[in-house]
Structures are given as structure tokens and as C-alpha cells.
Amino acid sequence: MKVIMVAVSSINGKITRGLDPNIYSWTSKEDTKFFFSLIKKHSLIVMGSKTYETVRKVIKHEKDKLRIVLTREPKKYSEEAKKGMLEFTNENPSKLIKKMESRGYKKLLIVGGGTINTLFLKSKLVNEIYLTFEPKIFGSGKNLIKEENLDITLKLISAKKLNRQGTTLLKYRVSKMKGYDI
């Protein structure tokens, strides 16, 4: 299965500004447009429970789009689950991918946050990364990746300046993880 990670970050690696989970308060309309174009193209989307908590009120459930929320407490969300559209699990990334492949999925889009990004990277499952850098610096906020012992080499596939401010969209292919060639 092809696994694609997408994220937006300040240039110092923060995916939130302080404790504010609303990324739309500081990200550009160009990044938002790109992000939703990716959502539209993918039928399998994975996020963590903190990301879900932030977006749960604006998610539009569609019959041909499955959103999976990785959480330590899937039973907590049992009332919100919608089979085939919104599912909750505590499976590890490898097991989840095998299960989704058996259901016929060929691509998975990871929409974060830092814990989920790290889980998939640490499991050596990510093939591509779309990363938008907004020309901002925050002194505090959540990191794109949790502090873990990772050693991953990326190859830049494309770079595109999205606006006059300097918002930049980078596309990378994961080329090497320590002790593991892709």
C-alpha cells in the first residue's frame, strides 16, 4: 500500500501555534486548498484522536471515503462510528495497513498529528511526504514529529512556491530509513 503523509508546518517545525489546535488561524488559503484537494483524491484517510477532536464537527461523511482515527480508546467513540465512513481503532500501523489492503485499499493518506506521523515513520511505512512550510516561527506548539530516534533520508521530488508571502509546498519520497532501503 502506498502511504502518503501530508502536513503544514512553521519553518521551525511546529504544526500548531502554542496550544491552539486551529491550524486555519495561521495557515494560508493556498495550503488549505491543496490539503482539501488531497482529501478529495483519497478514499482512505488516517488521523489521530487529537486531530479528530479538532475537526470532528466539520467532517463531511461520504460513502466512498473512510476516515480512520487511531486512538488508545476506540470504545470512547463507539457512538460516533459510521461503518465504512468513520472508524476508530487502536491497531498498530502495520496491522491497520494489512487490514485495509484486505479491504481493497491501495493508498492511505495520513493527516496527522505528530504522534501519528511518528508512528507511521517509525514503522517504516511512509512512501511520500507533502510538507507545506508557512513563513512563520512559533516559540511553542506541537512538533511535526515526536522526539524519537529516527534516521530517515528523503529525496525532494518537487518544490512549489504557493504565494507571494513565501508559503512553500515540498513533495518528498522516502528514500532510506536507517538500516532499511525503500
N, C-alpha and C positions, 0 to 999 in steps of 0.2 A: 504494500500500500504506500502511495506517495503521501508524505506528511509535510504540510506547509505551515509554518509559523508566521503570524503577522503581528506587528506591534508598532506603537508610536512611542517615541521617547524624547526627552530633553537631550541636549548634547552631552550631558553628564550622566545619562543612563537612567533617568527617573521616568517611570510610567504613570506616576501620579504627582500632583503638586501638593506637598505636605500630606495631610490626611484626607484631602478632598478626593473622593473616588471618581468625580465627574471629569473625565478627560476632555469632554467637549467644551469645558470652560477655558482651555488653553491650547487646544489643537486647532489647526487650520481647517477651513471648509474643504480645501483640496485633499487633505488627508482623509477627512470624513467621507468624501465622495469616493476615493479609492477604496477605503475599507468596505463600504457598503457594496461596491462593485464586486469585491471578492466574496462577500457573504452571498450575494446573488448567484455567483458561479458555483458555489459548493453546496452539496447536499448533506454533508456530514461536518458538523462544527462542534468542537470541544472547548469547554471553558472550565474554570474553577468556580467554586461556590461564591467567592468574593466578587468575581466578575458578574456572576449570575445575579447576586443580590443587587448589584448596581444597575443592571439592565432589565430585570425581570418585568417591569411594568411597560416596557416599550417593545418587547419581543413580539413579533407577529408570527403566530404558529401557522406553518404551511405543511400540507400533506407530503410534499416531496423534499422536505428539509428536516433532518434530525439534528437536534441540538442535545449534546450530552454534557452534563455537569458532573465533574469529578468532585466528590465530597467525601469526607470521612463519615458523614451521617446521611446516607441516602434516604433512610426512613423518615427523616425530618421533613422531607419534601414530597412524601408519597401523595399528598392531596393535590399537588401541582403537576404531577407527571401526566403526560399525554403520550400514550404508546405510539412510537413512530415519529413523534414530533419533539417531545421533550422528555428525556430520560435522565435519571440520576444513578450514579454508580460510585463504588469505591474501589473498582478494579484497577490494577496497575496498568500503565500504558501498553505494555506488550500484550497482556491478556485482552485488553479492550480492542486493540487493533486486530488481533486474531478473530475475535468475536464479530467485529464489524466487517472483516473480509468475508467471513462465512455468511453474512447477510447481504453480500454483493457489493459493498462499497469499495471503491478503488482509490479515493482521495479523501484526506482528512485535513481540515483547517483548524489550527489551534489559535484561539483568540485571547489566550492569557488567563491570568496574570503571571507574575514572576514565579510562583510555586509550580504552576502547570508547565510553563516554559521550561523550567529547570528539570522537572520530572521527565519530560519527553527528550530533552537534550541528554540528560544523564543516562537514559535508556537507549541512547544511540538510534533514535527513531526519526529524527527530523532530517528531511531531504533539502528543503529550501526555506529561506527566511526572507520575508519582506519587512524591512525596517524603515520607518519614516522618522527622520530626525527633524524635530521642530527647533528653530533657533532660539532656544530658551535654556536657562540654567536655573535649577531649583536647589536650594540648600538642603531640602529634605523631601522625602517622598519614597514611594516603593520602587525597588530596583527591577529592572528588566529581567534579571536572573538572580536567584538567591545565591548567597555565598556558599559555593560548593567547589570541590576540587574537579574542575572541568578543564580539558585541554582540547579545544575544537578549532580546526582551521577551516575558514570559509573562503570561497572564491567569488569575487564580485562578478555578477552577470550583467547588471545594468545599474545606472545611476541617472536620476532624473530630477531636475530642479522643478518643484511644483508651483512656486510663486515668487514674486519679487522679494519677499521677506527672506527667502533662502530655505524654505522647507524643502528637504531633500528625501526622495524615496530611493532606497537601495534594495536591490534584489541579490541575494547570495545563494550559492549552492554550498551545502555542507560537503567539504571535500575530504576531510580527515578528522577523526577523533582519536585521541591518544590510544595507540595500540589497535586501531581499527580503521581500515581504509574503506571508504564508501565507494 
